[in-house]
């Protein structure tokens, strides 16, 4: 099959690799119809995190059709359209039972093979899915694969951020960073009943798109005054930090009212928090961070896509064949204008 493979820092290739085969009775083989290029794919591309073995197929955002199911798979059969979270989950271990499937004791992250062990990614024509019954979710007939692929990471993570921050009926919410995940957090906050959602980003086009999802777009510089003006001078009740930078963390602290919750869903690489523990204490601020338990949000994400209440198709800036992946990774890495969300069609 053809796949996009990791070849070292700053290098991916489109090449032929061996077709995956089922190695366990609980597995399914899925033919890809859409595979996303995620901002977190750039962490290994840039060398900020240890990379997988050279030659590993990349990618963890997937939507496709089951073509083979192991003997122990009960919920899915060939021909069914499915999505999966970015990491598999068993549904039965301590962490799965406590709604943390991203920490599943038996799960694995798509697109990471190290020392020959791990799980190949989905930027390929086929992908093997272990723990298929607990990991896969059926796609509603009305949701095309190009949108369904957003459910397993982008939309799930945005919803996790809004929920973790405490977005609720009547609340004032600030979302920092209006990439695909941040805008998904805007939609989730609206679904959770927020009265006002601020979308904070320096890029005018991103703010404009967030406004199509029901937010008030503001620049980082204007955000403190705007948020306080909308909350009787208090500040935001819930803050979603979807950037992963010290500046975004510091802004989130500034926007928060006393007693607020700041949820960090952007991936950080700095060794220390940008806000001192004493400052958190003085403001009675709750700081929450962590990898999204995506499997716990998949059904909600798919239902929201099926509702057509938000223009999620507008999140996808580029629709490309797998062969264009080397160019797409390079453009995404350089933050070329207009490149926000890439979906590959194998």
C-alpha positions as CSV (number, residue, x, y, z in Angstrom):
1,X,0.0,0.0,0.0
2,X,1.0,3.7,-0.2
3,X,1.7,5.6,3.0
4,X,3.2,8.7,4.4
5,X,6.2,7.7,6.5
6,X,8.5,9.4,9.0
7,X,12.1,9.6,7.7
8,X,13.7,11.8,10.3
9,X,13.4,15.4,11.6
10,X,12.0,17.5,8.9
11,X,11.4,14.7,6.5
12,X,8.4,12.6,5.5
13,X,8.0,10.4,2.4
14,X,5.2,9.1,0.3
15,X,6.1,5.5,-0.5
16,X,5.1,1.9,-0.7
17,X,5.0,-0.1,2.5
18,X,3.7,-3.6,3.4
19,X,0.0,-3.9,3.8
20,X,-1.0,-4.2,7.5
21,X,-2.4,-7.6,8.6
22,X,-4.5,-8.5,11.6
23,X,-2.4,-9.8,14.5
24,X,-5.2,-10.4,17.0
25,X,-8.8,-11.6,17.1
26,X,-10.0,-8.2,18.5
27,X,-8.6,-6.2,15.6
28,X,-10.1,-4.7,12.4
29,X,-8.6,-3.5,9.2
30,X,-9.9,-0.2,7.9
31,X,-9.6,1.3,4.4
32,X,-8.9,5.0,4.8
33,X,-11.3,7.5,3.2
34,X,-9.9,10.5,5.1
35,X,-6.8,11.1,7.2
36,X,-6.0,14.4,8.9
37,X,-2.7,16.2,9.3
38,X,-2.7,17.4,12.9
39,X,-0.6,20.1,14.6
40,X,0.7,17.4,16.9
41,X,2.1,15.6,13.9
42,X,4.6,18.4,13.7
43,X,6.0,17.7,17.1
44,X,8.0,14.8,15.8
45,X,8.5,16.4,12.4
46,X,10.2,19.3,14.2
47,X,12.2,17.1,16.6
48,X,10.5,18.5,19.7
49,X,9.5,15.0,20.7
50,X,11.2,11.6,20.1
51,X,10.2,10.4,16.7
52,X,9.0,6.9,15.6
53,X,11.2,4.5,13.8
54,X,12.1,5.7,10.3
55,X,9.6,4.2,7.8
56,X,6.7,4.3,10.3
57,X,3.4,5.4,8.7
58,X,2.3,8.6,10.4
59,X,-1.1,10.0,11.3
60,X,-3.7,9.5,14.0
61,X,-6.9,11.2,12.6
62,X,-8.9,8.6,10.6
63,X,-12.2,7.8,9.0
64,X,-12.8,4.9,6.7
65,X,-14.6,1.6,6.0
66,X,-14.0,-1.7,7.7
67,X,-12.6,-4.3,5.2
68,X,-11.8,-7.1,7.6
69,X,-12.7,-7.9,11.2
70,X,-11.1,-10.4,13.6
71,X,-13.1,-13.4,15.0
72,X,-13.6,-11.7,18.4
73,X,-14.9,-8.4,16.9
74,X,-18.7,-8.2,17.6
75,X,-19.8,-4.7,16.8
76,X,-18.4,-4.1,13.3
77,X,-18.4,-5.9,10.0
78,X,-16.8,-5.2,6.6
79,X,-18.5,-2.4,4.8
80,X,-19.3,-0.3,7.9
81,X,-18.0,3.3,8.0
82,X,-16.1,4.1,11.2
83,X,-13.9,6.6,13.0
84,X,-11.4,6.0,15.8
85,X,-9.9,8.2,18.5
86,X,-6.2,9.1,18.1
87,X,-5.3,6.2,20.5
88,X,-7.0,2.9,20.9
89,X,-8.7,1.9,24.2
90,X,-10.0,-1.3,25.7
91,X,-13.0,0.2,27.5
92,X,-12.5,-2.0,30.6
93,X,-9.3,-1.1,32.4
94,X,-9.0,1.3,35.4
95,X,-8.5,4.4,33.3
96,X,-11.2,3.6,30.7
97,X,-13.7,3.0,33.5
98,X,-12.7,6.4,35.0
99,X,-13.2,8.2,31.6
100,X,-9.5,8.5,30.8
101,X,-9.3,6.2,27.8
102,X,-6.3,8.2,26.6
103,X,-4.4,6.5,29.4
104,X,-5.8,3.0,28.6
105,X,-3.5,0.3,30.0
106,X,-3.7,-1.6,26.7
107,X,-4.1,1.3,24.3
108,X,-1.7,2.6,21.7
109,X,-1.2,5.8,19.8
110,X,-1.6,5.6,16.0
111,X,1.5,6.6,14.1
112,X,4.1,5.7,16.7
113,X,6.3,2.6,16.4
114,X,9.6,2.6,18.4
115,X,12.0,-0.3,18.4
116,X,9.6,-2.2,16.2
117,X,6.8,-2.0,18.8
118,X,3.7,0.2,18.5
119,X,0.9,1.0,16.1
120,X,1.3,2.3,12.5
121,X,-0.5,5.5,11.6
122,X,-3.5,6.2,9.3
123,X,-1.9,8.5,6.6
124,X,-2.0,5.4,4.5
125,X,-4.4,3.3,2.4
126,X,-5.1,0.9,5.2
127,X,-4.7,0.9,9.0
128,X,-4.9,-1.8,11.6
129,X,-7.1,-1.0,14.6
130,X,-6.6,-3.1,17.8
131,X,-9.3,-3.3,20.4
132,X,-11.8,-2.5,17.6
133,X,-15.0,-3.0,19.5
134,X,-14.1,-0.5,22.2
135,X,-12.1,1.9,19.9
136,X,-14.2,2.3,16.8
137,X,-17.5,4.2,16.5
138,X,-19.9,4.0,13.6
139,X,-20.3,7.2,11.5
140,X,-23.8,8.6,10.9
141,X,-24.9,8.2,7.3
142,X,-25.3,11.9,6.9
143,X,-21.7,12.7,7.9
144,X,-19.1,12.5,5.1
145,X,-15.7,11.0,6.0
146,X,-14.0,14.4,5.4
147,X,-16.0,15.7,8.4
148,X,-16.0,12.5,10.4
149,X,-12.2,12.6,10.5
150,X,-12.5,15.7,12.7
151,X,-14.3,13.8,15.4
152,X,-11.4,11.6,16.7
153,X,-9.1,14.4,17.7
154,X,-9.9,18.0,16.7
155,X,-13.5,18.1,17.8
156,X,-13.1,15.7,20.7
157,X,-10.1,17.8,22.0
158,X,-12.0,21.1,21.7
159,X,-15.0,19.6,23.6
160,X,-12.7,18.2,26.2
161,X,-11.2,21.7,26.6
162,X,-14.5,23.5,27.0
163,X,-15.8,20.9,29.4
164,X,-12.6,20.8,31.5
165,X,-12.7,24.6,31.7
166,X,-16.2,24.5,33.1
167,X,-18.1,26.1,30.2
168,X,-21.8,26.0,31.3
169,X,-25.1,27.7,31.0
170,X,-24.7,31.5,31.2
171,X,-20.9,31.4,31.5
172,X,-18.3,33.7,29.9
173,X,-15.7,31.7,28.0
174,X,-12.4,32.7,26.5
175,X,-10.8,30.5,23.9
176,X,-7.2,31.4,23.2
177,X,-6.0,30.1,19.8
178,X,-8.4,29.7,16.8
179,X,-6.9,26.8,14.9
180,X,-9.2,23.9,14.3
181,X,-9.1,22.7,17.9
182,X,-9.8,26.2,19.3
183,X,-12.7,26.7,17.0
184,X,-14.0,23.3,18.0
185,X,-13.8,24.5,21.6
186,X,-15.9,27.5,20.6
187,X,-18.6,25.2,19.2
188,X,-18.5,23.0,22.3
189,X,-18.7,25.9,24.7
190,X,-21.8,27.1,22.8
191,X,-23.3,23.6,23.0
192,X,-22.6,23.6,26.8
193,X,-24.7,26.8,27.2
194,X,-22.1,29.5,27.4
195,X,-23.6,33.0,27.1
196,X,-20.6,34.6,25.6
197,X,-17.5,33.0,23.9
198,X,-14.5,35.1,23.0
199,X,-12.2,33.7,20.3
200,X,-8.8,35.2,20.7
201,X,-6.2,35.0,17.9
202,X,-3.8,37.5,16.2
203,X,-4.9,36.3,12.7
204,X,-8.0,38.1,11.4
205,X,-9.1,35.2,9.2
206,X,-9.1,32.8,12.1
207,X,-11.2,35.3,14.2
208,X,-13.6,35.7,11.4
209,X,-14.1,31.9,11.1
210,X,-14.6,31.6,14.9
211,X,-17.3,34.2,14.6
212,X,-19.1,31.9,12.2
213,X,-19.3,29.4,15.1
214,X,-20.9,32.0,17.4
215,X,-17.9,33.6,19.0
216,X,-16.8,37.2,19.5
217,X,-13.4,37.5,17.8
218,X,-10.8,39.7,19.5
219,X,-7.0,40.1,19.3
220,X,-4.8,39.1,22.2
221,X,-4.1,42.8,22.9
222,X,-7.8,43.7,23.1
223,X,-9.0,40.6,24.9
224,X,-8.5,41.8,28.6
225,X,-10.7,44.9,28.1
226,X,-13.3,43.1,26.0
227,X,-13.7,40.1,28.4
228,X,-14.0,42.3,31.5
229,X,-16.5,44.6,29.7
230,X,-18.7,41.6,29.1
231,X,-18.5,40.2,32.6
232,X,-19.1,43.2,34.9
233,X,-15.4,43.6,35.3
234,X,-14.8,40.1,36.7
235,X,-13.1,38.2,33.9
236,X,-13.9,34.9,32.2
237,X,-15.4,32.0,34.1
238,X,-13.7,29.4,31.8
239,X,-10.6,29.7,29.7
240,X,-9.5,27.3,27.1
241,X,-5.8,27.6,26.1
242,X,-5.4,25.9,22.7
243,X,-2.0,27.2,21.7
244,X,0.6,25.6,24.0
245,X,2.8,28.6,24.6
246,X,3.9,30.6,27.7
247,X,2.3,33.7,26.3
248,X,-1.0,32.0,25.9
249,X,-0.9,30.7,29.4
250,X,-0.1,34.1,30.8
251,X,-3.0,35.6,28.8
252,X,-5.3,33.0,30.1
253,X,-4.3,33.9,33.7
254,X,-4.9,37.6,33.0
255,X,-8.4,36.9,31.5
256,X,-9.6,34.7,34.4
257,X,-11.8,35.9,37.1
258,X,-11.1,34.8,40.7
259,X,-12.2,31.2,41.0
260,X,-12.1,30.5,37.3
261,X,-10.7,27.4,35.6
262,X,-8.0,27.5,32.9
263,X,-7.9,24.3,30.8
264,X,-4.7,23.8,28.7
265,X,-5.2,21.6,25.7
266,X,-2.3,23.0,23.7
267,X,0.8,20.9,23.9
268,X,3.6,22.6,25.8
269,X,7.3,21.9,25.5
270,X,8.7,24.4,28.1
271,X,10.0,22.9,31.4
272,X,8.1,25.3,33.6
273,X,4.7,26.9,33.8
274,X,4.4,30.5,32.7
275,X,2.4,31.4,35.8
276,X,3.8,31.1,39.3
277,X,2.0,28.8,41.7
278,X,1.6,31.7,44.1
279,X,-0.3,33.6,41.4
280,X,-2.7,30.7,40.9
281,X,-3.2,30.6,44.6
282,X,-3.9,34.3,44.9
283,X,-6.6,34.1,42.3
284,X,-8.1,30.8,43.4
285,X,-7.5,29.6,39.9
286,X,-7.9,26.0,38.9
287,X,-5.4,24.9,36.2
288,X,-6.2,21.8,34.3
289,X,-4.1,20.1,31.6
290,X,-3.8,16.8,29.9
291,X,-4.2,14.6,26.8
292,X,-7.8,14.5,25.6
293,X,-9.6,11.2,26.4
294,X,-10.9,11.3,22.8
295,X,-12.8,8.0,22.9
296,X,-15.1,9.4,25.6
297,X,-16.2,12.3,23.3
298,X,-16.6,10.5,20.0
299,X,-20.3,10.0,20.0
300,X,-20.9,13.6,21.1
301,X,-18.6,14.9,18.4
302,X,-20.3,12.8,15.7
303,X,-23.7,13.9,16.8
304,X,-22.6,17.6,16.6
305,X,-21.3,17.1,13.1
306,X,-24.6,15.4,12.1
307,X,-26.6,18.3,13.5
308,X,-25.1,20.7,10.9
309,X,-25.4,23.6,13.4
310,X,-21.9,24.7,12.7
311,X,-19.9,25.1,9.5
312,X,-17.3,22.5,10.3
313,X,-16.4,22.0,6.6
314,X,-14.9,25.4,6.7
315,X,-12.2,24.2,9.1
316,X,-10.7,22.2,6.3
317,X,-8.4,24.5,4.3
318,X,-6.8,21.8,2.1
319,X,-8.0,18.6,0.6
320,X,-5.1,16.7,-0.9
321,X,-4.0,13.2,-2.1
322,X,-1.6,11.3,0.1
323,X,1.2,11.9,-2.5
324,X,1.1,15.6,-1.6
325,X,2.0,15.0,2.1
326,X,5.7,16.0,1.9
327,X,4.6,19.4,0.6
328,X,1.8,19.7,3.1
329,X,4.0,18.9,6.1
330,X,6.5,21.6,4.9
331,X,3.8,24.2,4.4
332,X,2.1,23.4,7.7
333,X,5.5,23.6,9.4
334,X,6.3,27.0,7.9
335,X,2.8,28.2,8.8
336,X,2.2,29.4,5.3
337,X,-0.9,31.6,5.0
338,X,-4.1,29.8,4.6
339,X,-2.9,26.4,5.8
340,X,-5.0,25.5,8.8
341,X,-6.4,22.0,8.5
342,X,-5.3,19.4,5.9
343,X,-7.3,16.3,5.1
344,X,-5.7,13.6,2.9
345,X,-7.8,11.4,0.7
346,X,-5.9,8.1,0.0
